[in-house]
Amino acid sequence: MTVAFTEIQETIRMVQMESLDIRTVTMGISLRDCADSDFKKVQENVYNKITSYAANLRPIAEQVEKEYGIPIINKRIAITPIAEILGNHSREEAIELAKTLDQAAKKLEVDFIGGFSALVHKGIGKGDQTLLDALPEALSVTERVCASVSIGTTRTGINMDAVKQLGTIIKQTAENTKDNSSIGCAKFVAFCNPVEDNPFMAGAFHGAGEGEAVLSVGVSGPGVVLNALKRYPNVDLGEVSDIIKKTAFKITRAGELLGREVAKRLDVSFGIMDLSLAPTNAMNDSVAEILEEIGLERVGTHGTIAALALMNDAVKKGGAMASSYVGGLSGAFIPVSEDNGMIKGIEDNALSLSKLEAMTCVCSVGLDMIALTGDATPETLSAIIADEAAIGMINKKTTAVRVIPVIGKTEGDTVEFGGLLGRAPVMGVNPYSSAKMIQRGGRIPAPLQALIN
């Protein structure tokens, strides 16, 4: 890449004054050659391959970060969905493999390792079921292991048998980690239409269409976009879109430059640029505050979905113009616990669970880092997943659910997760039951949109 001097100047300003950072560099590693009938051999293969390929991930990322002066906040690993290499191994062995992944992540000093996952959107295989059975304990006894399950796609419909299991799995994980604010649930995502090159946790995994090892980058810049809009307080919405688009272009350019340099030094292929406005609890690093700068008194009021649609579209257009390798989940994230503006919206009764669900129709991913009352039933959790999967299936987009039923907490309480996961007001769920629908099981058929050949 060739970078103009003016771009360098603008990047320095964005870093120093507007909280620009590279949210993550994520190395994807294929484990498909690690399967073996001898479980000890599987453990050895997995551990050795991960620690070999990613041995220099953290030091090289830190070196590039220092040389270029742009913070790289997280160093992460994504692996082949573990269910694909479990074969006939047992639930107990799957849990031991999760511990092996955790040990590898700790040795490498990476923040998270994603891919304790299964793809069951059309059916549940033997290895898939083993992983599902292992999930509650695996998420409870590990610190850095993240998990995901694909339960639907536009082409296959929604596997409601899997959705039914996930409600119980999330509830059990919450119980297992209740002494730590049910934090285990923060490391699990249920997906519809998952992408194979997502660098963001907790849903990252290294898909079947990916190479042996790749380096993907997730860039985030809510603070940069917010500051850009503040300089033009009275322009019309067409100009607002253009400002966001141009800002996203600049952010993408900076991110790809660093990503390609890290990949080069690691001697792996460069994967994709994920340009996602992913917020943090830092001041002015909020997606909700961007929406309010567009003209909402508080996020969640009427007009929120229109403003979010405008922003999400502009981010994608700017990223696509800047790079030929934009991928992942690029767009705007709305994780409640990680966004001070979203938290304020809930505390002021402007933002509800239903409104958040509606917002997911026009932004990236879905219901993310939402604390729910600890008495939410497994069937209710399953129904929330089903609703979000239906939005993704019908609209041919990725949607996800990462909710945390915090045991012992009631509506209006606040729970502290700490670190990047932030804090969240506890939200109530609809008191009426969805149990009969969930108990039916089966598969919601693929929509007409699936017939596109």
QUIPE-V549753 format. One record per residue. PHI is phi in degrees with one decimal (999 if undefined). Layout:
<<PHI> <PHI>>
//
This chain:
<<999> <-100.9> <-123.7> <-74.7> <-60.9> <-64.5> <-64.5> <-62.3> <-60.7> <-66.1> <-64.5> <-59.2> <-63.1> <-62.9> <-72.4> <-75.8> <-116.6> <-130.8> <62.5> <-67.1> <-148.4> <-88.5> <-66.3> <-159.4> <-110.2> <-124.7> <-90.4> <-93.5> <-129.0> <-80.0> <-112.2> <-64.2> <-92.3> <-95.4> <-67.2> <-163.9> <-71.5> <-91.4> <-63.6> <-58.9> <-68.9> <-60.1> <-56.2> <-63.5> <-61.1> <-63.9> <-61.8> <-65.7> <-68.2> <-64.5> <-70.6> <-79.4> <-63.8> <-101.2> <-55.6> <-108.3> <-58.5> <-66.6> <-61.2> <-71.3> <-60.9> <-67.2> <-64.9> <-64.9> <-56.8> <-68.2> <-67.1> <-94.9> <74.5> <-114.0> <-62.6> <-110.9> <-75.0> <-125.4> <-117.8> <-136.3> <-129.4> <-120.9> <-127.6> <-50.7> <-48.9> <-59.9> <-57.4> <-73.7> <-116.4> <-75.6> <56.4> <-94.0> <-70.5> <-87.7> <-58.5> <-62.3> <-69.9> <-63.3> <-64.9> <-63.3> <-68.2> <-61.1> <-64.7> <-63.5> <-60.6> <-63.0> <-63.4> <-63.0> <-62.6> <-67.9> <-60.7> <-82.7> <58.3> <-91.4> <-75.4> <-147.3> <-127.5> <-108.2> <132.9> <-77.0> <-135.3> <-144.3> <-109.9> <-124.9> <-66.9> <-120.8> <-172.3> <-114.3> <-83.1> <-62.0> <-65.1> <-61.0> <-65.3> <-59.9> <-65.6> <-58.2> <-64.7> <-84.8> <-54.3> <-57.1> <-73.9> <-60.1> <-73.2> <-87.3> <-102.0> <-120.2> <-105.0> <-114.2> <-86.0> <-113.8> <-131.8> <-151.9> <-137.6> <-88.2> <-114.9> <-168.5> <-146.1> <-64.1> <-80.1> <-114.2> <91.9> <-118.3> <-81.5> <-72.8> <-63.9> <-70.6> <-58.5> <-59.0> <-65.5> <-65.5> <-59.2> <-67.6> <-62.5> <-64.1> <-63.5> <-67.3> <-62.5> <-61.9> <-63.6> <-63.9> <-116.7> <-65.3> <-75.0> <-129.3> <57.6> <54.8> <-64.3> <-56.1> <-68.3> <-71.7> <-103.5> <-131.6> <-130.9> <-101.3> <-116.0> <-119.4> <54.1> <-66.5> <-98.4> <-89.5> <-126.0> <-77.3> <-88.0> <-95.3> <-89.0> <-95.1> <-97.1> <-72.3> <-149.6> <-96.3> <-72.8> <-64.5> <-86.5> <-86.5> <-79.1> <-62.0> <-153.6> <-138.1> <-120.0> <-113.6> <-125.7> <-114.4> <-107.6> <-133.4> <-150.8> <-57.8> <-63.8> <-66.7> <-63.9> <-59.6> <-65.7> <-62.7> <-68.0> <-64.9> <-78.4> <-133.2> <-72.2> <-121.4> <-77.7> <-76.8> <-68.2> <-63.4> <-68.6> <-56.8> <-58.7> <-65.4> <-63.5> <-63.6> <-60.8> <-65.1> <-66.6> <-61.4> <-57.8> <-64.5> <-62.7> <-62.8> <-58.7> <-64.3> <-65.9> <-67.6> <-57.9> <-69.6> <-60.6> <-66.2> <-69.6> <-62.9> <-60.6> <-60.4> <-72.1> <-85.8> <61.5> <-128.5> <-70.6> <-80.4> <-90.8> <-137.4> <-104.5> <-101.5> <-95.9> <-123.6> <-74.8> <-99.4> <-79.6> <-134.5> <-82.8> <-68.5> <-60.6> <63.8> <-114.6> <-128.1> <-68.7> <-60.2> <-68.9> <-64.2> <-61.0> <-71.1> <-66.5> <-64.4> <147.8> <-90.6> <-65.2> <-151.4> <-57.5> <108.4> <-74.0> <-60.4> <103.8> <-60.6> <-67.2> <-64.2> <-64.7> <-67.0> <-62.4> <-59.5> <-64.8> <-61.9> <-65.1> <-65.6> <-60.8> <-63.6> <-64.0> <-64.9> <-66.1> <-66.3> <-73.0> <-82.5> <-143.5> <-86.1> <-123.0> <-73.2> <-154.8> <62.9> <-113.5> <-39.1> <156.0> <-118.1> <-94.9> <-129.6> <-74.6> <-63.3> <-67.4> <-102.2> <-133.9> <-60.5> <-68.3> <-63.9> <-60.2> <-62.8> <-60.6> <-70.1> <-63.3> <-91.3> <61.5> <-92.4> <-124.1> <-119.6> <-62.0> <-64.0> <-68.7> <-59.2> <-63.1> <-64.1> <-63.5> <-67.7> <-67.7> <-125.0> <-127.5> <-74.8> <61.1> <-165.4> <-73.6> <-132.0> <52.4> <-108.7> <-84.4> <-113.9> <-61.1> <-65.7> <-91.2> <-59.6> <-80.9> <-55.2> <-65.9> <-65.1> <-62.0> <-63.0> <-67.4> <-62.3> <-62.5> <-62.3> <-59.5> <-68.2> <-63.9> <-64.4> <-60.9> <-66.6> <-61.9> <-70.0> <-94.6> <55.3> <-134.4> <-76.6> <-131.0> <-149.8> <-132.1> <-131.0> <-116.3> <-128.9> <-74.0> <-85.6> <-59.8> <90.7> <-103.7> <-120.8> <-56.7> <100.4> <-68.8> <-122.1> <-119.9> <-100.5> <-96.6> <85.8> <59.9> <-64.6> <-76.2> <71.2> <-138.8> <-150.6> <-73.3> <-79.5> <-106.5> <-84.7> <-114.4> <-59.6> <-73.4> <-86.1> <-83.4> <-113.6> <-58.6> <-61.9> <-61.3> <-65.2> <-67.4> <-62.1> <65.8> <83.5> <-136.7> <-74.1> <-61.6> <-62.3> <-76.1> <-58.3> <-58.8> <-69.6> <-89.3> <-110.4> <-76.1>>
//
